[in-house]
Amino acid sequence: MLDAVVVGAGPAGAAAALSLAQAGRDVVLLERGPFPGAKNVYGGVVYGRVLDAVVPRWWEEVPVERWVVRRSTAVLTETQALTVDFRTQAWGEAPYNGMTTYRARFDSWLADKAVEAGARLVTSTVATSLLRDARGRVAGVRTDRPGGDLPARVVIACDGVNSFLAKEAGLLPRADAARHTLGVKEVLSLPREAIDERFGLHGDEGLDLEILGGTLGIPGGGFLYTGADTLAVGAVLSLPHLAKARIRPEQVVAALKRHPAIAPYVRGGELLEYSAHLIPEGGYDALPAKLALDGLLVAGDAAGLALATGLWLEGVNFAIGSGLAAGRAAAAALERGDVSERALASYRRALESDFVLRDHKRLRRAPELVLSQRIQQRYPGLICDLVEGAFTVTNPTPKPGLGRLARRTAARHGLRLRELASDGLKAARAFR
Ligand SMILES: Cc1cc2nc3c(=O)[nH]c(=O)nc-3n(C[C@H](O)[C@H](O)[C@H](O)COP(=O)(O)OP(=O)(O)OC[C@H]3O[C@@H](n4cnc5c(N)ncnc54)[C@H](O)[C@@H]3O)c2cc1C
């Protein structure tokens, strides 16, 4: 019998297998794709600080496209754009902040780290169900290979959003569309020099642009990231609103690419890839009540641990953080010879005390606020009109003054200054 089987070689699974192998445990990492990352979809930016403790100086070997030195946020209406653009050269030097990287390369690299530490990677194999012992405790997984049962003392389900295994164990409620968004993305090929020139980049410097508005009225947001010689452009969209609007997700990406502020960036880009995937968007309040049962832990997207809050679109770092914590909790439980739900409860406590659940808890109101009708429908227009009003030279009419302009613009968008102040307060609380 194995010490542990980890299902899914995404970042959560590779991290869980890595920490179990580093603790000297006999662990199999199971992946349904032909190699780790083959089936994984994301936008393009990984924040690697979480790796410091397990892969020292990871930045010297990670398969990076570009190091993000420019972090921009754009607010769009159909004809306007306000962009807040931040740049720091500090993020272009070790130990770095964020990088763009392809999942096929990044996930394979992280899974290799687990293999180097002693984990066994088994690809092209699907875990089809949980095995139970005579007392009903999880005791391994059944796979789609003939005679492919893998008995194990602990199973860590890292099988992604809508986890089949977590559902079978009763840890996840029925999928609720309102608590998921659909992420869609195109990868466009462009010569490296064109990317450098268009975005003011040099060498391996990169840009991360997050976008509010421009999604054809569907609550969500857009993104644009620079690879070495590719751009990733896409959107994260509220599922119920997308269904109601009867708009296809690729139409939203096409609209973003046509926007006057985005079109010059993507001009001439040749479509290499289109992909779409669900994102668990419910935040802290939508997390499963339990993250452990007798012999079972759940990590990463499978546990709903991703944050798309407008300012941040992060899942990989939470997947790695929770995978590492799950692996450590499993290793400690195995060491004590007790893999009961009670013994594995140390996993949740570890998450509560590190960035994974502290960030989710702190930002628990942010996903709902960012996706709210008011923020999505009124604020992009209001903000852009306010800035347009402030920068429009009205001579020979005297300038209206910023206070009057704010009142007039707010009224035009059906809001009073008091409501603006109250929304500002809500935002300050949600992002405190
Ligand atoms: C469009 C989009 C943009 C995003 N952008 C970003 C971003 O820029 N930065 C960021 O940090 N996050 C981003 N995210 C979120 C991020 O992709 C996820 O949070 C992250 O991939 C979660 O990692 P994971 O290991 O939990 O799950 P996954 O990466 O989904 O990995 C699950 C793995 O399990 C395997 N698997 C599933 N079922 C089985 C089974 N039964 N048997 C065997 N194997 C199985 C799958 O093949 C897969 O390899 C984005 C998501 C989307 C959809």
The ligand as a Gaussian input file, in Angstrom:
#p B3LYP/6-31G(d) Opt

LIG

0 1
 C       -8.755000      31.784000     -18.212000
 C       -8.111000      31.622000     -16.871000
 C       -7.131000      32.519000     -16.502000
 C       -6.451000      32.330000     -15.301000
 N       -5.390000      33.135000     -15.049000
 C       -4.627000      32.904000     -13.971000
 C       -3.411000      33.612000     -13.803000
 O       -2.988000      34.398000     -14.650000
 N       -2.687000      33.368000     -12.679000
 C       -3.088000      32.453000     -11.749000
 O       -2.376000      32.275000     -10.742000
 N       -4.230000      31.745000     -11.899000
 C       -4.997000      31.927000     -12.993000
 N       -6.121000      31.179000     -13.191000
 C       -6.506000      30.187000     -12.171000
 C       -5.589000      28.953000     -12.219000
 O       -5.547000      28.433000     -13.520000
 C       -6.082000      27.847000     -11.275000
 O       -6.426000      28.402000     -10.029000
 C       -4.986000      26.779000     -11.079000
 O       -4.702000      26.145000     -12.296000
 C       -5.423000      25.728000     -10.065000
 O       -4.462000      24.707000     -10.003000
 P       -4.890000      23.235000      -9.554000
 O       -3.645000      22.421000      -9.520000
 O       -5.735000      23.290000      -8.343000
 O       -5.870000      22.723000     -10.705000
 P       -5.609000      22.481000     -12.319000
 O       -4.515000      23.379000     -12.744000
 O       -6.922000      22.564000     -12.890000
 O       -5.038000      21.004000     -12.310000
 C       -5.867000      19.888000     -12.114000
 C       -5.151000      18.696000     -12.733000
 O       -5.857000      17.512000     -12.404000
 C       -5.934000      16.691000     -13.565000
 N       -7.112000      15.828000     -13.348000
 C       -8.390000      16.228000     -13.210000
 N       -9.197000      15.160000     -12.963000
 C       -8.368000      14.085000     -12.919000
 C       -8.603000      12.698000     -12.677000
 N       -9.826000      12.228000     -12.393000
 N       -7.546000      11.840000     -12.734000
 C       -6.277000      12.321000     -13.004000
 N       -6.011000      13.614000     -13.227000
 C       -7.037000      14.492000     -13.173000
 C       -6.062000      17.676000     -14.712000
 O       -5.708000      17.108000     -15.957000
 C       -5.104000      18.778000     -14.266000
 O       -3.771000      18.532000     -14.675000
 C       -6.822000      31.304000     -14.386000
 C       -7.854000      30.424000     -14.746000
 C       -8.471000      30.554000     -15.987000
 C       -9.530000      29.566000     -16.362000

